[in-house]
C-alpha cells in the first residue's frame, strides 16, 4: 500500500520546483500513527515536498522503536544525564509520554525549572534531537524515542483532552496546562525539533536555511467592545458623578460627558476606532473578528444588526480588510449554535464568513473545531494563551488541524495566535519600552522559524485619551514589519493552497 500526499507550500518560488516526496516508514501499531503521518505531511509541505508512506524498502525516517522508561514515573531523554530527568511525566489519552523539561540542580540541591531558553552555557531544554537521539545511516534517519508522537501531541493539543487540563484548556491558561512545564510560551519547540530533525536530510537543508526569508505577519483585531457609552454605562456614570466631583476628578468628568455628547449628536462612540486603525495600517491587510451574538456569557456587548455597528462592519469590508466571527463561549460545543452565528454574520456582511477566533480564546478540544469546520469556517486563530504571549501549539506556522477526537486530518487551517496586548500588559498603564521589547522578542522568534507572527490588538485600546500610548506601540510594530520587509499573511489564500492538496491512494 502506497500513499502520496502533497500540499503546496506558501512560497511561489518553492512551488515552482517542489522537492521529491519524503519517504516515511511508519509504525501502524502505534495508535498515534495517523497524527504522526499528518505531522510529517505538514512539515514536508512547509519545506516544499510531499510525503510518501512506504511499507518496505528504504525510508528517510524510521519510526518504530518504543521509548525506554525507568521503573519509576520518569523517562529518559536521549543525550541527557539521568540526574536531570528524575521527575514525572504527563501522559496522553493513549498512554504515550509527554516529557517535562530537563531540570538542573541549583544550590541546596533542590530542582528548579530553567527559563525556556536555558541559561548561559547550559544545553537547550528538551534537546530531544541531540546526536544520541537521532542517528543517520545508509540514508535512514532514525529517532530512538517517540519524538514524532510527542510533537504531534503538542501541535494537535492532545493534552487538552485530559481531564486534569480540560478546564485550563477552555480558559487558555498556560500556567495550569502542561505547556507551562514544557516551556512552550517562549519558543516554538515543535518547529525547532521538526526542522532540526529534517535538516539531517540533504534535500531540506536549503529550504530550512531559507526559513527566515519566508516570515509573514498577520494583523488581527477582536471587536469585543464597539460601544463605550450604552444605557448601562451612561447610568453608571451618572451615579458616579457626585463622588468623582467630590474627589476633584474634573478632567475625567469633562472627558466622559464630552464623549457622551459627541455620541448623542454625531453617533460616534469613542471605541469605534477602526477608521484610525485602518489609517495606521495603510495598504496592509488585517482581519477583524465580530461578535455575531452580542450577549456573551458575562453581559451584553453590542447587537451587530444595529445600523451603527453594521457601519463598522461595512467600513472594514470597504477598506479591503478580512472579517471573521468571534465565536461565543456559550456555544463552543453546540454545532447548531455555531452555525447560527456564522450564518448571521454572513447575512449582515452579505458575503460568506470563513474566519474565526473564539471569544476569550475558549474552546472545547473535543467539539469546537469540528463544529466550526461543519459550519463552513476554513481558518481559525484561537490557539493562544490568555495569560501570556507564546506558542501554544509549539509552532509559528499555520497548519491543517488534526481532529484527535475523530483521529482524522481536517481541512480547517489553524493559525496560532502568538501575541495579544492583554496577555502581558495593562493598556491603561504600561511601560511602553518594556512592551516593545517583549513584542519584538516574539516577532523575531517567529521570524527565525519562517512562520506567521499573528498579533491581536483590540479596537477599544486605540481610544488615545483613555489608553495613551497604545496606538504608538501598534505603529512601531507596523514600522518593524516594514523595515524587515514582512509581507502580510493571506489566510484564505493559504487555506486554498493547503485544501487543494493532491491526495492519492
N, C-alpha and C positions, 0 to 999 in steps of 0.2 A: 504493500500500500504506500503510495507516494502522494504527498500533497504539496502544492506550491502556493505560497502566499506572497503577494507583492503589494505594498502600499506606497504610492508616490510620496516622496518627502516634500518639504516645503520650499526647497531652493530650486529654482528653474534650471540653474547651471548643472546641478547634480541630477536632475530628472532627465536631462538630455542623454546622458550616458550612465544609466543605472548599473550598479555593480551586479555581478552574477550572484545568484541566491546563496545565502549562507546555509550550509548543511548542518543538520542537528539530529543527533541520536538521542531520543528521549527515553524516559522510564515510565511506561504507561501503567505500571503497577502503583506508582505514587499518585495518590488522589489529587495532588496539586498539579498534575501534568497539564491539564487544559490551561490553567492560569500561566504556567511557565511557558508554554508554547506561545500564548498571546504576549507575554512579556518580551520574549525574544523576537517575535514578529514585530513588535513595536519598535524596539531599539535597532533592529536591522533596517526598518523603514526610515528611522531618523537619519541613518547613515547612507541611505540611497540604495538599499539592497532588499531582496526578497528573502524568504525563508523556505527551505525545503526540508521536511522531516523525512528521514530515511530509516529503514529497518535494518539494513546491513551495509557493509562497505565502510569507507572512511567517513568520518564525521569531524566537523571542526570543534564541536563541543560535546563531550561525552559526560552524561549526567546520570549516573546510575549507582553511585556509591552512597550508602547511608552515612549519616553523621554519627561519629562515635560520641558516646555520652559517658560520663563518670557514674559511679554507683550512686552518687548523691544527686541533688537537684541542680546540677550545673552542666555546662557544656564546654568543650574545648575549641577555641577559635584557632585555626591554623596559624602558626607563626607567632603565637603569644605564649608567654610563660603561664604555667598553671596558676601561679600566685595571683594573677590579675583577673582570673575568670571564676573564682570560687564563690560565686553568688548565683541566685536562682535565675530562672528564665521564664518568660511568659510562653504560652503555647497557643497555637491557632486552634480553630474549631476542629481541625483534622488531626490535632496532636503534634504538629510539627513545631519545632522550637523557634522562638523569636529571641535571639541573643540580646543581652543587655550590653552596654558599653564596657570596655575594659576599664578597670579601676587601678589606681596607683595608691601606694601606701604613704601617707604623709606622716609627719612626726606623731608620736604616741601610738602608731600602728593602727589607727582607725581608718577604714577605707573611705575614700572621698571621690565623688564623680568629677572627672575633669571637665573643663569647658569644652563646648562642642568642637572647637578647632584644635584642641590639645594644647598643652603648654610647650613653651620653647624647649627644643631639644628632645621632646617626647615623641613617640610614634603616634601616628594618626589613631584616633579611637576607632574601633571596629575596622581595623585594617584587614578585612577579610580576604583581600586579593593580594596578599603578600606572596613571596615565592613559595612558601610552604603550603599555601592554599591552592595554587594553580601550578600545573605542570604542562609543558608543551613538548610533545614527542611525536615524530613522524607525522606532523601536520595535524595532530589531535590535541586539542586543549582540554585538559581535564580539571574539573572542580572537585576537590576532595571533600567538600562538605556541601550541604544543600543551600548554597548561596542563591541559586535561582528561585527556590521556593521562598526564601527569606525576602528577596527583593520583590517578588510578586505579592507577598503578604503586605508589604509596606505600600506598594503602588496601588493595590486594589483594596486597601484598608480592611484586611481580614480581621484584625484585632477588634475592629468596631462591632463585630458580630458577637464578641464575647460578653457574657452578662456583666462582668465587672467593669467593662468600658462602655456599655451601651449608652448610659446617660451622659457620660463625658463626651461621647461621640456626638450625640444630639446637640450638646451645648458648645461643641468645638473648643473644649478646654484642654490645652496642651498639658498643663500640669497634672491632670487627672488621667491622662492616657499613657500608654506605653511609650508614646512618642517622646515624652519628656526624658525618660531614661535612655532612649536611643539617640538623643541629641538632634532630632530631625528639625528643630526650629532654626538651627544655624546653617546647615549645609544640605544640599540636595543629594543625600547619600546614595540613593538608587542610581542617579545619573553617574555619580563618581565611580561606583562599583561596576556598573554595566559598561561604561565606556573604558574603564581600566581593564575589564575582562576582554572586551572586544578588540582593544588595541594590540593584543597579542597576535591577532590575525593580520597578516600584511595588507590585505585588501582594505582594511578600515583605518590604517594609520594616517593616511592623508585626510580623509573626512573628519577624523577626530581632531587632528591638528588644526583644522579649519573651523572648528565649532564656534569659537568666539565671534567669527565674522557673520554667523547666522542669527545672532541675538536680535530680538524684537521687543517692543513694548506694547502693552495693551492698557489704555487708559479707560477706567470704568468709574461709574457713579451710581450709588444706590440712593434712590429718591425716597427715603423714609419719611421725610417731612417736607411738604411743599407749602405749608401754611403755618406761620408762627402765630398769627392772630386769628383765632376762631372764637366762637361764643364762650367756650370754656376758658380759654386763655385771657380773653378780654375781661371776663368776670373775675378771674383771679387777680388781674392787675388792678382792677377797681378796689378789690378787697385789700390788696397790699399797699395801696397808695398812702393812706394815713401813716402807716409805720415807716415807709420809705421817706416820706416828708419829714417825719419826726427825727429820723437819722440823718437828715441833710443830704439824701441821695437825689439831688435835683437834676443832675446830669442824666442819670438813668431815667428819671421821670420824663424829662424833656424828650429823650430818645424814644421811649416806648410810646408816649402819646403822639409824638410826631409820626411814628410808623403806623399807628392805628388810623390817624387822619389821612395819611397818604393812601392807605389801603381803601379807606372809605370813599375817597374822591377819585382815585385812579385805578383801583383794583389790583395794584401791585403790592404783593406781600414781600417782606424782606428776605424770606427764604426762597423766593423764586429767583434764583441766581444763575440759571442755566445760560442765559444770554451772556453774562460775564465770563462764565467758564468757557463757552464756545469761542469768545473773543480771545481768551488766553491761548486756546488750543489752535486757533487759526485753521489751517488746512488739515491738521492731524485728525485721524479718526478716533472716536471714543464710543463707548456703549453706556447707555443709561437704563437702569432697571427700575420699573414702575410697579407699585402695588396695585394690582387689579381689584383687590378687595381691601378697602381702607380700614376695615375693622379687624385689627390683628388680635393676638391673644392678650394684649395689655390694654389698649384703648383704641379709639378711632383716630386714624391718621388723616385720610382725605378720600373723597369719593371721586375717582378719576373721570367719571362721566360728566361731572360738572364743567361748564364752559371754561372757567379759569384754569382748571387743571388740564383739560384737553388741549388748551392753547400751548401749554408747556410740551406736551407730547408732540403736537404738530410742529412746534419750533425745532425740536430735536430732529424730526424727520426732514424738515426743510433744510436744516444745516448739514444734511448728509450723514448724520450720526446713526449708529445702530441703536435699537431699543430692545429691551428684553423684559421678561417677567421677574418680579421679586417675589418668589413663591412664599406663601404664608405658612406659619408654623402649624396652625391647626389642621392643615390638610396634607401634611408631609407623607402620610401613609394612605391617603384617600385618592384613588385613581380618578374617580368622578369629580372630586373637588378640584384637583389639579387641572383636569381637562376643562372645567368650567372657567377657571382663572385664565388659562391660555386663550380660550375662545373669547372671553370678554375683552381682554387686552387686544386681541387680533381684530375684533369688531370695532373697537374705538380707534385703532390705528389704521384700519382699513387695509391691512396687509398681514400676511402670516407672521407669527411670532415664533422664532426659532432659538432664542437665547434665554437662559435662566440663571439666576443666582438666588439661593434660598435666603429669606429674611432671617437675620441673626445668624446666618451660616448654619442653620439647624437642619438636619436631615435624618432620616431613618435608613440605616445601612441596608436593611432588608427590602425596603419598598420604594423609597423616594425616586431613585434614578430610573427604575423600571417604569414607574408611573409617568415620569417626565418623558421618557422615550415613547411610551404609548400615546402620550398627548401631542406628539409631534415636535417636541423640543429636540434640537440637534446638538446644541452646545450648552454645557453647564459650567459654572465657575463658582461652585460652593465651597470646595475643599480648601479652606484656610482656617486659621485659628481665630478665636475671639479674644484671646488674652496675650498674644504675642505675634509678631511677624514670623514668617518661617515657611518651610517646605513640608506641608502636611502629608504629602504623598511621596516625599523623597525625590521629587523631580521638579524642574523648572519648565518641562516640556508639556505641550498638550498631547493627549493620547486617547485612543478609543477605550472606553470603560469596559472592564470585565465584571460581569454580574456574578459575584460569589454565591449568592443565594441560589441562582439557577445554574451556576457552573458553566457559563457561556459568555463569549465575547459579545459586545453590543456595538451599535453604530452611534452611540452617544459620545461626543467628544468632551472630555473633561479638561478644562484649562485651570490648573490650580491657582488660587489666589495667594499671592506672596506677601503683600504688604497693604495695610489699610491704616489710616490715621488713628482710629480708635484703639488699635492694638497696643500702641505704645506711648501715646501722649494725649493730654487734655487740650483740645483746640482752643479753649478759653484761656489757658495759662500754660505756656510751654517755652522751653529754651530752643529757639529756632536753630541755633548752631548744632545743638545735640541732635535734634530731629534730622537735620540734613546729613549728619554723619551716619546715623543709623540707616537712613533711606539710601544713601549712596553705597553703603556696605552691601545691602541686599541687592541693589541694582547690579553691582559689579559681580557678586556671586552668581546671580542668574546669567549674566552675560558670559562669564567664563565657560559655562556649560552650553552656550549657544541657545539658551532657552528663551522663554517669553517672560518678561518682567510684568506681571499682572498686578496693577496697583489700583486701589479703591480710595476715592475721595468723595465724601458726602456733600451734597449741594448746600446744605444749610450753613456749613462752616465757611462758606465764601462770603457770608454777610460780614463785611470788614468791621463795622462798629462793634459788633458783639464778639467777633473772633479775630482780633487784629493779628496780622502776620501770616495767617493760614494761607491766603491766596499767594503770598510771595514764596512760600515753600513749594507750592504746586508749580509756580512759574519757574523756579530753579530746577525742578525735576524735568520740565519740558526743555529747559536750556541744556541740561546734561544730555538728554536724549538727542538733541540736535547736534551737540558737539561730537558725540560718539557716532552720529550718523545712523541711529537706530531707526529702522522702519517700523511702521505701525503693524501690529498683528491683525490679520484678517480672519476672524473666527469662522465665518461661513465659507470662505474660500478654502481654508484649511480643512474644514469638515468635508467639503465636497471632494477634495483630493483623497482623503482617507476613506470616505464612504464608497468611492468608486474603485476600491481595491479590486485587483484581479485575484479572485479566489477560485482555484480549480481543484477538483478532487481527482 
